[in-house]
Amino acid sequence: MKIGVVGASGYAGGELLRLLAQHPKLEVSYISAGASAGEFITSVHPHLTHLAGEKFATTELSEIDKCELVFFALPHGESGKIVSQLSQAVKIVDLGADFRLSDSNQWVKYYGGDHAGKWIYGLPEIIDTAEIAASSRVANPGCYATAISLATAPALDFIETSDIVVVAASGTTGAGRSAKINLLGSEVMNSLTSYKFGGVHQHTPEIEECLTHIAGKEVKISFTPILAPMPRGILAT
């Protein structure tokens, strides 16, 4: 199966390329990026030695349409602008948030801009795998949402669900590759920093929607995310 990865210069795109390289039935034939288009892939992802000599392509609709399956690893709000212009024959998995939420009001509140719609939620431990496999459009769950939903799901029948308190620490790659002062080593090392607490983190409605689906009743959380001095991983309690 011919695969495309759009937005491959970020951390998510790089990790996806690493995983795809190990799959015996998938052939990555199109790798595009925005600002990094024209650069060697290994200049951004030096560990992807199997792609040595290859460059990031520009993002072209005509090239995406040639793929059988495309992964979008774009900033939130960008996938929806492209998907509407593509052939329905192309299967798409969106790693961004564009198609995760059912409620358009929640999208506007947490992300802003127009709501692109809702796709099947690609969390196979929770959502029927046959339903995911049969869909040509899949929304990949967010990082915090995956960790917290899977950790909380077994307890939903035994706890009060009107205000579940969640504290979760994430590595710095969760914040993306863009240079930010708060992500400098001197700022992050030996420090745990809470951020976007008080119900404003964008994964809050996604987690609540997923847990509500599992529980069969409304679930609300009090979520405190923490930036931890590690490159990857999430610890949720």
N, C-alpha and C positions, 0 to 999 in steps of 0.2 A: 504494500500500500504506500502510495506517495504522500509524504507528509510535508506540511509547511509550518514554519514557526515565524510569526509576525511579532516584532518587538523583542528580538532575541538578544539584545545587548544588555538587558537588565539581569539582575540576580535570578529571577524566576525563569527567564528565558534560557540563561546559561545552565541552570540545574536541569531544566527540561531537556535540553540538548544532550546533556550527560546521560540521562535516563533513556532517552530514545536510542542512543547509540548501542545500548545493550539489548534492544528488542530485536528478535530474529526476523520479524515479519514486517518491519517498518523501515522505509527508506526516506530519509530527510532530503528532499530535493529542492527546497526553497527556504532560505533563511534571510529574513529582512530586518532592518533596523531604521530608526529615524536619523538622529544626528550622527550615528556611527556608520551609516551607509557608505560603502566604499573602503572601509577599514578592514584589515585582516581580522578574522574572528578571534584568532589566538592572541591578538594584541589586547583584546578585552577579556577573553576567557582563556588564559594560557594553559589551563589544564585540559582543554579540548584538543589534544594533540592529533586526534583522528581527522580534525578539520583544518590542519595546517595547510596554508596556501590558499584557502578559500576566504572570500570576502563577504561582508554583509551586503545584501542587495537592497535597493530602494523598495519601498512598499508599493506594489502595483496591483490593481484589481485584476488585471488580465492574468498575472502570474499566480495570484491566489486561486483564481478559478480553475487553473490547471491541476490543482492538488485535489486529492480525494478526501483528505482530512487536514484541517488547519487548526493550530493552537494560537490563540491571541494572548500575548503577554504584554499588553499595553496599559498605560495609565488609565485609571478609572474615567469613564466618560468617552473614551476614544473608540472602543470596539463597536459601540452602537452606531457610530457614524459610518463605519465601513460595512458592517454586516448587511445593512439594508440594500446595498448595491451589489451584493454577491449572488451567484446562482444558488438556488435551493439544493442543487445536487452536491454541493460542497458541505461535508460534515464539519462542524465547528465546535471546539471546546474553548470557552473563554475563561482565562485565568483571572481576569479582572472582575470587578463587582457589578458591571453593567446590567447583568441579567439575573442576579441572585434574589432580588427583593420583589415580592408580589405587590406591595403597597406603593403606589407612585408618590404618595405624600411623604412616606418615609425616605424614599430616594431623594426627593427635593430637600428634605430636612437635613439629611446627613451628607449628601454628595453635591446637591445643587444641579441645575440644568434639567433637561428633559429626561423622563424615564423611558428607557428603551424597551421595556417589557420584561417578562419573566420566562425563563427556560427551566427545563428539568434540572433539579439540584443534584449535582454529581457526587453525592456522598454515599457510596455503595453499602457502607455499614448500616445506613439508616433508610435510604431510598431503595426500592426494588431494583435489583441489578438488571432484570429483564427490561424494565421500563427505561433505564438509562441507556442500555445497549440499543434499544429500538429507536431512540431519539437521534435526530441529525443535528440538534442544537443542545449543548450541555453547558451549564454554568458551573465552573469549578468553585468549590467552597473556599472561603477565606481562611487564612492561617489560624487566627484566634478562634474563629467559628468552628473549625475542624477539631482542634484540641479540646475546646470547652464543651462542645456538643457531645462528642464521643465520651468524654469523662463524666458528664452529668447524666446522660441518658439512662444508665442502669439504676440511678437513684430516684428518678422522677416519681415513681409510685410510692416512695417512702418519705419524701420531704415536702415541706411547704413550698409551693411553686410561685407564690405571688411576689417574692423578693429573694431570689437566690443570689447570695453574695459570691462574687468571683474575683479572684486576684490572679493575674497571669503575667509572667515575665517572658519577654521575647528577646531574641538576639538582634543585633544591629542590622542584619541584612533585611529584616522585615520593613525597615524604613527606606529601602531602595538604595541606589548607587549615587544619587545626587549628593554633592558636597554640602554638608550642614555643620555649623559650629558645634551643635549638641551631639554630633556623632564622631567628633574627633577623639582619638585615643585618649588624650589628656582629659577629656570631659567624661568619657565613658568608663575608663578603667577604675576598678575598686569602688564602683558606685552603682546604686539601683535608683532609677529615676521614674517616678510615676508621671503619667501624662494622659490627657484627654479623659480624665475621670469625671464622675458625676453624670453619666448617661450620654456623653457627647461623642464617644468613640464610634466610628462608622460601622464597626462590626456588631454593635449592640442590637440593632433591629434584625440582622441576619441570624444571630444566635437565638434571639427570642422567637423568630419565625420557625427555625428548625426545631427547637425544643417544644414549641406549641404543637407542631405537627406530630412529634413523637408522643407527647403526653395526651393529646386529644382535648386539651384545655389550655387556657391562656397561661403562658409562662413569662415572668418578668425577671430581669436580672439587675443587680447593682455591680457594675463592672469597673475594676481598676486595672488598667494595663500598665506594665512596668518595662522600661528599657533596661536590659541587663548587659553586663560586660562580657558578652560572648558573641561570636559571629552568627550562629544559627541555633534553632531549637526553641521550644516553648515549654515552660513549666506552668501548669494551671492548677489552682486549688480552689 
